[in-house]
Amino acid sequence: MDWLKNIKETLNLDKIVAPVNNARRYYQMLENLMDLVNDSKVSNSVKDMVSGLGTILKSQPNIMSINHFLNHWLLRIDPENQPIVIKELLEVFHERWKNVDRKTAHTAYTNFDFHEKTIIFHGADKSIESFVELMAVNQKKIDIIQTMAKPAINSRHQATEFATHTFGLQIINAEAAGNFLAKADALVIPASIIMRDEFVAPIGTYLLAAACKGLNKPLFIFGDTRKILSKKYFPESVFDSLIGESAKPPGEVWKGAPKNAVVFNQYIEIVPNEFVTHFMLENNAFTPEQITEQVDKVLITKLF
């Protein structure tokens, strides 16, 4: 393959990776992934991934771009019924990031005093569940307000986990969160992507974040360094595919809407970092200004 020959010359892994077998394994992994483009059995999401990888290999072939792309793609993929090369990547990925959610929870617990506070959780994430569990284990008291942010099944699962503790628990529809915010002490939201000036979070976050700013309430965004995304490492088409979302059923908004009406159904949205008090990552808590300054320093550089 001409592209593989060019990649070997461009990346020059044989000189920067020890032992050399790691470089050969890396080349083989790339070749196996690109072969999936001709596999009729793979899902459209895998084909989209291969297409994006192919664009990077042809236009910006460097270790940071490739690993950065694979990292974000593996965060999104459904592990069921995947080809062996994808399963092997997922095994490495999950082993590398084992317990990262607990580390993010520990950052929040050790850096800020949430004892006897009322907290609104908008969205669901393992790091949030770990944080609430950590509060319970250390016999701290919090009152929880869980919104039914989309997808509601994830919010319900998280609320069910919260109910196993003795904390006060209220469950509200997402549209009511603004009213409850005035009585709460803090808002906690998980981010799926964190960028230099923006982050991606559950739909409804923008309005709640703006309300926090107006009410002078702290907004804490939970994430980890897997979710850091830098625009400079990707062609525009690849970047857009990473921050976008697949189409959601319009019938969830209005089943039987007028034929001349365009119905939008979003689960996520992009929000300015300026609304955020701190981003909670597994290694530290960062202000928006620190994220802007250090976003490129926390990217993943290890080979898969």
C-alpha positions in Angstrom: 0.0 0.0 0.0 1.5 3.4 -1.0 -0.2 5.2 1.9 1.4 2.8 4.4 4.9 3.3 2.8 4.4 7.0 3.1 3.2 6.8 6.7 6.3 4.7 7.6 8.6 7.3 6.1 6.6 10.2 7.7 6.1 8.8 11.2 9.6 7.2 11.3 8.4 5.1 14.2 11.4 2.7 13.9 13.6 5.4 15.4 11.3 6.9 18.0 9.7 3.8 19.4 11.5 1.2 21.4 11.4 -1.7 20.9 11.0 -1.7 17.1 8.4 -4.4 17.4 6.0 -1.8 18.8 6.4 0.3 15.6 5.7 -2.8 13.5 2.6 -3.6 15.6 1.4 0.0 15.2 1.8 -0.1 11.4 0.0 -3.4 11.3 -2.8 -2.0 13.4 -3.2 0.9 11.0 -3.2 -1.4 8.0 -5.8 -3.7 9.6 -8.1 -0.7 10.3 -7.8 0.6 6.8 -8.7 -2.8 5.4 -12.1 -2.5 7.1 -13.2 0.0 4.4 -13.8 -3.0 2.1 -15.5 -5.2 4.8 -19.2 -5.3 4.0 -20.0 -6.6 7.5 -18.8 -3.6 9.5 -21.2 -0.9 10.7 -21.5 2.6 9.3 -19.9 4.0 12.4 -16.8 1.9 11.7 -16.7 3.0 8.1 -17.0 6.6 9.1 -14.0 6.1 11.5 -11.9 4.5 8.7 -12.8 7.3 6.4 -11.7 9.9 8.9 -8.5 8.0 9.7 -7.8 7.8 5.9 -8.2 11.5 5.6 -5.7 12.1 8.5 -3.2 9.6 7.1 -3.2 11.4 3.8 -3.3 15.0 5.0 -1.8 15.2 8.5 0.1 11.9 9.2 1.6 12.3 12.6 1.4 10.3 15.8 -0.5 13.0 17.8 -3.2 13.3 15.1 -3.7 9.6 14.7 -3.8 8.7 18.4 -6.0 11.8 19.2 -8.5 10.7 16.5 -8.6 7.0 17.6 -9.0 8.0 21.2 -12.1 10.2 20.5 -13.5 7.6 18.2 -13.2 4.8 20.8 -15.0 6.9 23.3 -18.0 6.9 21.1 -18.1 3.4 19.7 -20.6 0.7 20.7 -18.3 -2.4 21.6 -20.9 -4.9 20.5 -20.4 -7.0 17.3 -17.2 -5.3 16.3 -14.4 -6.8 14.2 -11.4 -8.2 16.1 -9.1 -5.3 15.3 -11.6 -2.9 17.0 -12.1 -5.2 20.0 -8.3 -5.3 20.5 -8.1 -1.5 20.4 -10.9 -1.3 22.9 -9.2 -3.7 25.3 -6.0 -1.5 25.2 -8.1 1.7 25.5 -10.1 0.5 28.5 -7.1 -1.0 30.3 -5.2 2.3 29.9 -8.1 4.3 31.3 -9.1 2.0 34.1 -10.4 3.9 37.2 -10.1 7.3 35.4 -13.7 8.1 36.6 -12.7 7.5 40.2 -9.7 9.8 39.8 -11.9 12.6 38.4 -14.3 12.1 41.4 -11.3 12.3 43.7 -10.3 15.6 42.1 -13.7 17.1 42.8 -13.8 15.7 46.4 -10.4 16.9 47.4 -10.5 20.4 45.8 -13.9 21.6 46.8 -16.2 21.3 49.8 -19.5 19.8 48.8 -20.6 18.7 52.3 -24.1 19.7 53.1 -24.6 21.3 49.7 -27.5 20.9 47.3 -26.2 19.9 43.9 -28.0 19.7 40.5 -26.7 17.0 38.2 -27.6 17.5 34.5 -26.5 14.5 32.5 -25.1 11.1 33.5 -21.5 9.9 33.7 -19.5 7.3 35.6 -17.3 10.0 37.2 -20.5 11.6 38.7 -21.6 8.2 40.1 -18.1 7.7 41.5 -18.2 11.2 43.1 -21.5 10.6 44.9 -20.2 7.2 46.1 -17.1 8.9 47.4 -19.2 11.4 49.3 -21.2 8.5 50.8 -18.2 6.4 51.8 -16.7 9.4 53.6 -20.0 10.1 55.4 -20.5 13.5 53.7 -24.0 14.8 53.3 -25.4 16.2 50.0 -28.9 16.8 48.6 -29.2 15.7 45.0 -31.3 17.0 42.2 -31.1 14.9 39.1 -32.5 16.2 35.8 -33.8 13.9 33.2 -31.3 15.1 30.6 -31.3 13.3 27.3 -30.9 10.4 26.8 -33.3 9.9 29.7 -32.4 6.2 30.1 -28.9 7.2 31.2 -30.3 9.8 33.7 -32.7 7.3 35.1 -29.9 4.8 35.6 -27.8 7.3 37.4 -30.7 8.4 39.6 -31.2 4.7 40.5 -27.6 4.5 41.6 -28.0 7.6 43.7 -31.1 6.1 45.4 -28.9 3.3 46.9 -27.4 6.0 49.2 -29.2 7.9 52.0 -28.9 11.3 50.4 -31.9 13.4 49.7 -32.9 12.8 46.1 -35.2 14.8 43.8 -35.8 13.9 40.2 -37.0 16.6 37.8 -37.6 17.2 34.1 -34.7 19.0 32.5 -36.9 22.0 31.7 -37.5 22.7 35.4 -33.8 22.9 36.3 -33.6 26.7 36.0 -36.2 27.1 38.7 -34.4 24.7 41.0 -31.0 26.3 40.3 -31.9 29.4 42.3 -32.1 27.1 45.4 -29.1 24.9 44.7 -25.5 25.5 45.7 -23.8 24.1 42.5 -24.5 22.6 39.1 -22.5 19.6 37.9 -22.5 18.5 34.2 -20.4 15.9 32.4 -18.6 16.8 29.2 -18.1 14.5 26.3 -15.6 16.8 24.7 -13.5 19.6 26.1 -11.9 22.1 23.7 -9.8 25.3 24.1 -12.8 27.6 24.3 -15.9 25.3 24.2 -17.1 22.0 25.5 -19.8 19.5 24.4 -22.4 18.5 27.0 -26.1 17.3 27.2 -28.7 19.5 25.5 -30.0 22.2 27.9 -26.5 22.9 29.3 -26.1 26.2 27.5 -29.2 27.7 29.2 -28.3 26.3 32.6 -24.7 27.5 32.3 -25.8 31.0 31.4 -28.2 30.9 34.4 -25.4 29.9 36.7 -23.4 32.9 35.5 -26.3 35.2 36.1 -27.1 33.7 39.6 -23.4 33.6 40.5 -23.6 29.8 41.1 -20.6 27.5 40.5 -20.6 25.3 37.5 -18.4 22.2 37.6 -17.7 20.2 34.4 -16.7 16.6 35.0 -14.4 15.0 32.4 -10.9 13.6 31.9 -8.0 14.0 29.5 -9.5 11.4 27.0 -12.1 14.1 26.2 -9.7 16.9 25.4 -10.0 17.8 21.8 -7.7 20.2 19.9 -8.8 21.5 16.5 -5.3 22.0 15.2 -4.6 18.2 14.8 -7.4 17.5 12.3 -8.7 18.6 8.9 -12.0 20.5 9.3 -14.1 17.6 7.9 -12.7 15.2 10.5 -13.1 17.6 13.3 -16.7 18.3 12.5 -17.4 14.5 12.5 -16.0 14.2 16.0 -18.0 17.0 17.6 -21.3 16.2 15.8 -23.9 13.6 16.7 -25.8 11.1 14.7 -29.4 12.0 13.8 -31.9 11.4 16.5 -35.6 10.4 15.9 -37.7 13.6 15.3 -40.7 11.6 16.7 -39.2 12.0 20.1 -39.9 15.7 19.8 -43.2 15.5 17.9 -44.6 12.4 16.5 -46.8 13.3 13.5 -45.5 16.9 13.1 -46.8 18.9 10.1 -45.1 17.8 6.9 -43.7 21.2 6.2 -42.1 21.5 9.6 -38.4 20.6 10.2 -38.1 18.9 13.6 -34.7 19.0 15.4 -33.9 16.5 18.1 -30.5 17.1 19.7 -28.9 15.2 22.7 -25.8 17.4 22.9 -24.7 21.0 22.3 -21.6 23.2 22.3 -21.2 25.6 25.2 -18.6 28.4 25.8 -16.0 27.6 28.5 -16.5 31.1 29.9 -19.6 29.9 31.9 -17.5 27.3 33.8 -16.1 27.6 37.3 -13.8 24.6 37.1 -13.2 21.6 34.9 -12.7 18.5 36.9 -10.2 16.1 35.3 -8.5 13.1 36.7 -5.2 14.9 37.4 -6.4 18.3 38.6 -9.1 21.0 38.6 -8.7 23.6 35.8 -10.2 27.0 35.3 -11.3 27.9 31.8 -8.2 30.1 31.4 -6.0 27.1 32.4 -7.8 24.9 29.9 -7.1 27.4 27.2 -3.5 27.6 28.1 -2.8 23.9 28.7 -5.2 22.1 26.4 -2.4 20.8 24.1 -0.3 19.7 27.1 -2.7 17.0 28.3 -3.3 15.2 25.0 -2.6 11.5 24.7 0.8 10.7 23.1 1.1 7.0 23.9 0.9 4.5 21.0 -2.0 2.1 20.8 
